Amino acid sequence: MSKRLQILLPEEEYKEIQTISRLDKKTIAEWVRQSIRSSIKERVPEESEKKIARILSFAKYSGPTGDIQSLLKEIEKGRGEV
């Protein structure tokens, strides 16, 4: 079910939105709805499946493994610090 939302804007902001929506060839209402959806998307955490998929995409890369002290010594050796 849809809900109606009424907001009051300063005239200057309304005119800016009106101009932008015309450039995008959209109604003001559609432009506002899309802007709200975009803002929500930025703030809502990703779904678990998407997070897992992103983590697994990095699992294919191999990196150094082993004892941390050994790794640090190798790094220092490569820098010429030992």
C-alpha positions in Angstrom: 0.0 0.0 0.0 1.3 3.4 -0.9 1.5 6.3 1.6 1.3 10.0 0.9 4.2 12.2 2.1 3.9 15.9 2.2 7.0 18.1 2.9 7.5 21.8 2.9 10.6 23.2 1.2 12.0 26.6 0.9 11.1 28.0 -2.5 14.8 28.1 -3.6 15.2 24.3 -2.9 12.0 23.6 -4.7 13.1 25.5 -7.8 16.4 23.6 -7.8 14.6 20.2 -7.7 12.2 21.4 -10.4 15.1 22.3 -12.6 16.9 19.1 -12.0 13.8 17.0 -12.6 13.1 18.7 -15.9 16.7 18.1 -17.0 16.2 14.4 -16.1 12.8 14.4 -17.9 11.0 13.2 -14.8 8.3 14.6 -12.7 9.3 16.2 -9.4 7.6 13.3 -7.6 9.5 10.6 -9.5 12.8 12.5 -9.0 12.2 12.7 -5.2 11.2 9.0 -5.0 14.4 8.0 -6.8 16.5 10.3 -4.6 14.9 8.8 -1.5 15.5 5.2 -2.8 19.1 6.1 -3.6 19.7 7.5 -0.1 18.1 4.5 1.6 20.3 2.2 -0.5 23.4 4.0 0.7 22.5 3.6 4.4 20.9 0.1 4.5 23.4 -2.7 5.1 24.0 -5.2 2.3 22.2 -8.5 2.5 24.1 -11.3 4.0 24.4 -13.2 0.6 26.0 -10.1 -1.1 28.4 -9.7 1.8 29.5 -13.3 1.6 29.9 -13.2 -2.2 32.1 -10.1 -1.9 34.3 -11.8 0.8 34.5 -15.0 -1.3 35.6 -13.0 -4.4 38.7 -12.0 -2.5 39.3 -15.5 -1.2 40.7 -16.5 -4.6 43.7 -14.3 -4.1 46.6 -15.8 -2.2 48.8 -13.9 0.1 51.6 -14.5 2.5 50.8 -17.0 5.2 52.8 -18.3 8.2 54.0 -17.1 11.5 53.6 -13.3 11.9 57.2 -12.9 13.2 58.6 -14.7 10.2 56.6 -12.6 7.9 57.7 -9.4 9.6 61.3 -10.5 9.3 60.9 -11.2 5.6 59.4 -7.7 5.1 62.2 -6.1 7.0 64.7 -8.1 5.1 63.2 -6.9 1.8 63.4 -3.3 3.0 67.0 -3.8 3.9 66.3 -3.1 7.6 67.9 -6.3 9.0 
